[in-house]
């Protein structure tokens, strides 16, 4: 039976790719044959748009998909592997370094990895690409960068500006050689739906495109103004500005190639045509590395010079003139700037002397978001709060970088990293450990922020199977909590010590520590996560001690507390942890109900590890209920979902029903078991979840 296809997730292209047929053909041919292909060219030449089109055409050639990694918002070279891991459907909860995790995950796969906007991280991208390609023979990497990355074997596709025709010729727009004029016409219709290239204006359109040297971004910026000016007048004004600027105008980065002078002209002229509020907002928005919404723009960019009530109108104006891109979203429109335009804005922000102040406001805004997330995590708004933070992760990472770069704001960076502990645990434990390690390594005196970061890091160490790290961070947290008189940190330190012992050491010692931790957390009625964690892990210690009834009773208490507060994430773990004691008590029906509830919640929360563990638990309950075929198929689905997410099932023995495979084989026999197992492996994620939840039967074996 064939394995289900695992599609990638390249983003949707914005606008039609005009021309570029020869470049696209060459690029797709090279990507099929060469391990690393880099599209190079100046800013604004269309590298990303070409890569998007190539990715769409190449997708059928790669059984494991095409995966897009946006590197423009990444500032720290050490974060490149984490950005790649985030783009992939990868969940890793081991102590291995992230580059090793990536090589292990990619080694058996045939996929295309697209690294977009590498120039500011060229060295790190070259190193990571070299490591991955050496370990993964089926891997292909397509990169976009203003310059080649440089590793051996790299093939380079240089993307030149669009061809500009001779003004004397009069072919129809869209004909071969008319790409620059065609782009101008298409983009102009966004500003003026009636705009057309005619015999009367064609010479002016060609003159305008030639003045801009066929550079797509420059043409698009000019086209945005054709709703205000005729094409001839626009060409005249740009010619005047070009003469005025000469070589002394404000430059943008990478201004060496001759056509970049044209881009500078177009951007500078667009900047001049903006009003004072739009120009100031353009500069201040440059601190956002990726998408943002209007509320964030107001919070970060508004002050006495730019009142908040003027920001929305300025955003609309910048979008209308192609300085900002906008996409609709459930909570309102999301904006972003192209890299070249953001760099231009940042150069002005520095000239204005405002970069430090605006970066601090950006940091404070996302620290406030992290604090709201932490508060909402303990009640019914936790899933919405998590999705909100995940949507803003580029900004959160940038805020962390800003905080770590300024010694006087180190406590704020510690606070930001620590407030996101539940996000790190649920979705990105290794990345969370990376950020917390950096924050804790800096100079910071004793503070509640440091204490929280310590127990957060200890918790992640337990999740990542790092017993020595867990013990070390817990011990430091305990000492600091005692010195500060921080009751919350002291209770969490006890919970972490108990969890460490429950999973790696003495279950009796674990039970004592966790009972004390639970008592301390009960004295803090405003916080539920600490108490729930202590109770859930206590059930594991009790089960290891043979106290099945005590384990079930503890989990029932935790579930009731979760329901009372509207908490869902830890409640799903209550259900998951209860499967084994219910089976031990001889109640497979109750065990299946718990596993089904856990899976439904894990799907809602987008908890990939939890989905895998819940389907695995349902395999165990199916076997216990006498349906060995269903159990074998669910075990097959568990295996392939774990492989696709990079999850090592061997390290999760405490949560798995260890006897399921052996019992299913004994009932079915090796041949029938293997056939059913392969049927489960052939399911994609949605099919596996639907089958596990009994929402639809298996197509061959109900």
Residue, then its C-alpha position, 0 to 999 in steps of 0.5 A: x500500500x502506498x504511503x500517504x503524501x505529506x504536502x508542504x506549505x509554501x505561501x500563496x504568491x501575491x500577484x501574477x509572475x510576469x515574464x520570467x519563463x526562461x528563468x523559471x525553466x532553468x531554475x526548475x531544471x536545476x532544482x531537480x538536479x543540483x542539491x543547492x540552487x541560489x537565486x541571486x539579484x538586487x533587492x526588488x528584482x523579484x527573487x521571492x516571487x520567482x521562487x514561489x512559482x518554482x516551488x509550486x511547479x516543483x511540488x509534484x516532484x518531491x514526495x515529502x513536499x516543498x517547505x518554505x522557510x521565511x528568514x527575513x525576520x530572523x536576526x540571530x544566526x544561531x536561530x536559523x535551524x530553529x526557523x527551519x524546524x518551525x517551517x517543517x512539521x517537526x516536533x522534537x523532544x530530545x536533548x540533541x542539538x537542533x542541527x542534529x535533529x534536522x539532519x536526522x529528520x531530513x535524512x530519509x526524505x525527498x523534499x525541497x526546502x526553500x530558504x527565502x531571504x538569506x543575505x543577512x544570514x549567508x554564513x549561517x545558511x551556508x553552514x546549515x545547508x552544507x550539514x543538511x545536504x551531507x546527511x540527506x541525499x534526497x534533499x534539495x535546497x532552493x535559496x534566495x539571496x542578494x549574493x551567493x551563499x558560497x558553499x561548494x556545489x552551489x548553482x547560482x541563477x542570477x535574476x536580471x531586471x525585466x527586459x524593456x522594449x524599444x519605444x519605436x516598436x508597437x507590439x501588444x502588451x504581453x507579447x515576448x519582450x514586453x514584460x516590463x510594460x506588461x507589469x506596469x499595466x497590470x499593477x497600474x490597474x490596481x490604482x486605476x481600473x481603467x488604465x490601459x497601454x495604448x498607442x498614445x501612451x506606450x512611448x511614455x510607458x516604455x520611457x518610464x520602465x526604461x528610467x526604472x531599468x526594468x526593476x520590478x519593485x520600482x515599476x510597481x511603486x511607480x504604477x501605484x501612482x498612476x491613479x494620480x498622474x498620467x504616465x507621461x507626467x509620472x515619467x517626467x517627474x521621475x526623470x527630474x528626480x533622477x537628475x536631482x539625486x545624481x549619486x548623492x541621494x539617500x542610498x538603500x543597502x546593496x546599491x552597487x549594481x547600476x539598476x539599484x540607482x533606479x530603485x533608489x530613485x523610485x523608493x525615494x520619490x515614493x517617500x517624498x510623495x508621502x505626507x509627513x505622517x506616512x513618512x514617519x510611520x514608514x520609518x517606525x514600521x521598520x522595527x516589525x520583522x514580519x506581519x503586524x496588525x493595526x493595533x500593534x502599529x498604533x502601540x509601537x509607532x504612535x506618540x505626540x508626533x504621530x497621534x494614534x488616531x492618525x495611524x490607521x489612515x496612514x496605514x491605508x495610504x501606505x498600502x494604497x501606494x504599495x509601501x505595505x502589503x496587506x492580507x485579510x485575517x480573521x481578527x482584522x487585516x495583517x500588514x507587512x513591508x517588503x525587505x527593501x522598503x523596510x530597509x529604506x524605512x530603517x535607514x530613515x529611522x536611524x537618521x531620525x535618531x529614533x531606532x532605540x526608542x521605537x525598538x523599546x516600544x516594540x519590545x514592551x508591546x510584545x512583552x505585554x502580549x506575553x503577559x496576557x497570554x500567561x494570564x489567559x492560559x489559566x482559563x477558557x481563553x487559552x487556545x485563542x491566546x496561544x493562536x494569537x502568540x503563534x501568529x506573532x512569533x516573528x515579532x516575539x523573537x525580534x522583541x527577545x533579541x531587542x531585550x537581550x541586546x540592551x543590558x538594562x532591559x535584561x529582566x524584561x527579556x527574561x520575563x518575556x521568555x519565561x511568560x511563554x513557557x506554556x507555548x514552548x512546552x506545547x509547541x516548541x520546547x527546543x526553541x524555548x530552551x534556546x531562548x531561555x538559555x540565552x536569557x539566563x546566561x546574561x548578567x542579571x541579579x536575583x529577581x522574580x523574572x529570573x526565578x520564573x525563567x529557571x523553573x520554566x527552563x527546568x520544565x523544558x529540560x524534563x520535556x526534552x529528557x535532560x535530567x541533569x539540566x532539570x536538576x541543576x535549574x531546579x536547584x538554582x530556582x529553589x535557592x533563589x525562591x527562598x532568598x526572594x520569598x517567592x512562593x510561586x517559584x518555590x512551588x514550581x521548583x518543588x513540582x519540577x523536582x517531583x517531576x524529575x524524580x517521577x520520570x527519572x528517579x525515585x517515585x516515592x520521593x517524587x510523590x512526597x515532593x509533588x504532594x507538597x507542591x500541590x499543597x503550596x499551589x492550592x494556596x494560590x487560587x489565582x493560578x491553576x497550571x502549577x497545581x494541575x501539573x503537580x497532580x498530573x505528574x503525581x499520578x505517574x509516580x503513584x502508578x509506578x508505586x502500584x497505587x492505581x486507585x490513587x493515580x485515578x483519583x488524583x487525575x479526577x481531581x485535576x480534571x475537575x479543577x480544569x473544568x472549573x477554570x475552563x482550562x483545556x490543555x492540561x485537562x487533555x493530559x489528565x485524560x491521556x495520563x488516565x488511560x494506563x491506570x484505567x487499563x490497569x484497573x481492568x476498565x478498557x471502556x473508560x480508558x477509551x473514553x479518556x483517550x478519545x477525549x484527549x485526542x479531540x482536545x489535542x486536535x483543537x489545540x494543534x498539539x502534534x505530540x499530543x495527537x500522536x500519543x492519543x492515537x497511540x493510546x487508542x491503539x492500546x484501548x482497541x486491543x484491550x477491547x478485543x479489536x486487534x485489527x483496529x489497534x494494529x492500524x492505529x499503531x501504524x498511523x501512530x508510527x507514520x505521524x511520529x516519523x513525519x513530526x520527528x518524534x521518537x516513540x522510544x523516549x515516550x515509554x511512560x505514556x505508551x501502552x507497552x503491550x499493545x503491539x505484542x497482544x495485537x500480533x498474538x491475536x492476528x498473527x504476523x501476516x495479518x498484523x503487518x497488513x493492518x499496520x501498513x494500512x494505518x501507515x497509509x493514512x494521512x494525518x486527517x484520515x488517521x484522526x478521523x479513523x481514531x475518533x471513529x468519525x469514519x471507518x477505514x476504507x477497507x477494514x471498518 
